[in-house]
């Protein structure tokens, strides 16, 4: 009985969701290429995964917010 | 993750230092023990070393053991009031060592300290030989085996027997369901989408705020237009002022040239001016000098001489009066003498014409004698009054110096008059050289130059002010340009961020929905498969509801009622196996008496299966769960190590490596 790689399974599901037709994801798909979006999603997911037992959500939110901020600013240049 | 060594010191039934070593060759560790030797103590030790607390399973309200309850009784009585637990393990190639030591505080001196407040607990965590900071130690542990999911990895006997019932209880179900979802990683996504939702809200707020920024950008644009107009006006003014300054400077240059050509006139005029000033000064000095002569004559000559003359006059007058008196007295004496001489001669009294005797004559002779004497004295006193006063001798001391001074002053006065004469001559010569109209022209020229110089200064000042204004307007223009760019760009960026965060949030939301269902299905499928593998009664199956509660079904899918104790045990093992296999935590599973409620057939099936539920499985079993003849050949292939706990006296136990049935006879 092999243990499932949950981390990868979840990430694959998020990638899969990128393919789904979700109205609110259209603007971000216009902003970034698929590869870049996967890279961003992976980074954000990695933070959530690493901090999954950290009770301080504010620190996690700050990290993600700063990252999004940087990516959008870089994209706007 | 694999546990490598667990060391207990003065913990519960383990007085002194005792250790379990877990080799990493095979998955199964079996620890044989009879009641009271420390089976449960092992789980409490694990809970204590990981989380600093051990729950008393017999307490209905979930109370924790007190420190006194965890401390070995003989150790306490021997004044060894501390216990220590050390767990060594390996996770993803890294070696960890956790040590939690609880000891009597240094400042406690009472004979039998029982309450927790008299003790302190110290935690040390080493990661690859490096000691972590106090702040990082507990979070590191929680990240490896989170307390919220610990019930699925440190499984006590009660858990196995009551898990299915607990899942049916509304309150407990809520807690266990949350723990299961945490264990499965569902919470990673759920928490992630909630955090992203908050971020999306924050970015949205920024975007709303930046709508204000777009208004600000509009306002900045209007200000920019106004500023451009001001800059243009300032530039025109500067050009005009520069032109005016040039003209003024040209005019000034021409006037200065003209002034140069009239320089000699100007010099002569200046000379005349100077001489006139000198003349004025000398004339003033002349008046002063004359006044000082007058003053000097009055003060040093006339007034003192006048005083002396008055005094001399008075003295002479007095002398005249004195002389006159003496003269009158002398006349009287002469008359008396004549009378007396006549009486002597006539021997008759002059007054009564009677004859006088010889005695009387003698008396008259004596009187005459006295009169002569008085006359002589008066004549000696008499001085003929003088006619000339004051005398030269008296006034000469005053005259001589006054004359010298006066002569000196007069000489200075004469010198001044000579200077005045010379200057007047010079002025007269200058006046003959040019007329006053030329001087007026020079003066006029000087006024014009001064006027032009003033105009030049004012124009320069105006120019400087205008240039400063232009600089200010230009700076504002630049600042407004930046504002417009910033506000415009901020508005675009914040909208992008808001849209992006919403997109990512919905992405995670979508993945969360999918994963929650898929993870539950995975658990349900595996739990069902394990249950079917372990259960001996054909046709029974289990169903996992959305809330993870489990129901027992018959072969037709109908509810089969409340499970028996044995069935509950199998259900728990099935669910724990399914959760462990699907969990994000990769920890070994420690189980206390998993087969306690099972019959022989189920026990055998569990022995056949149990090594598969995790990479490392540590089982505490009592003699009823293990039959050497039946189970040895089943477990041997997967057995890593075996221990037997030996009961020593009333309170103590010892760890003996290997299976020692003789120690389990009670």
Interface residues (C-beta under 8 A of the other chain):
Chain A: X1 X3 X4 X6 X7 X9 X10 X13 X14 X16 X17 X18 X20 X22 X24 X25 X26 X27 X28 X29 X31 X40 X41 X44 X45 X48 X49 X52 X53 X54 X57 X60 X61 X64 X65 X68 X69 X71 X72 X73 X75 X76
Chain B: X139 X142 X143 X146 X148 X184 X185 X187 X188 X189 X191 X192 X194 X195 X196 X198 X199 X202 X203 X489 X492 X493 X496 X497 X499 X500 X501 X502 X503 X504 X505 X506 X507 X508 X510 X511 X514 X515 X518 X519 X522 X526 X577 X580 X581 X582 X583 X584 X586 X612 X613 X615
